[in-house]
Amino acid sequence: MNIGQAAEASGVTAKMIRHYELVGLLPAARRTEAGYRQYGDNEVHTLRFIRQARDLGFSIAEITELVSLWQNRRRSSRVVKALAESHIQALEAKAQELLAMKATLEHLVHCCHGDERPDCPIIDTLAADVAAPEPEPASDAPLGRRRKTQFQ
C-alpha cells in the first residue's frame, strides 16, 4: 500500500510516517521503481503501535525503546514495566504542575472584578517582574533596522 493508504489504515498522518522514518522509529519504506513508498501489514502494525504509545504521551525516545522491546521477543517485562512506571511518574509531575497553574488562575479570576475598570490582578500578575517594552521605532525606519522587543 502507498503512504496515504498506510496513513488511513494506521491512523497516523503521512507527514508523521515520513517523520518516523526520518528519526528511525520506522524502517525506511520499500520504494517502487517510480520512487513511491510502499508499506505492508507489518509497517502498519508498527505505526499503530507508535500511535498508541503517542496517545499515552510517550516521547519519541521512549517509543523507540518500546518498539525495540516489542520487537525483541526475549525482552524482560520488568524493563517494559519500569519504562511505563517512569512515564507514570513524569505524567504525575506534569499533572501536579497543571493543577498548580489551574489553582493560580482560579485565584486570579476570583480576585478580578471583571468590570469596566482597568485594574486587573490577572494582568498585574502576568506583568510582574517584566521590564517595560521598548518603544517602537519611528515608522519610517526600514523593517530590517528596527529593534525587536520581547513582545514581537
Buried (B, 14 or more C-beta within 10 A) or exposed (E): BEBEEBBEBBBBBBEBBBBBBEEEBBEEBEEEEEEEBBBEEEBBEBBBBBBEBBEBEBEBEBBBBBBEBBEEEEEEEEBBEEBBEEBEEBEEEEEEEEEEEEEEEEEBEEEBEEEEEEEBBBEEBEEEEEEEEEEEEEEEEEEEEEEEEEEE
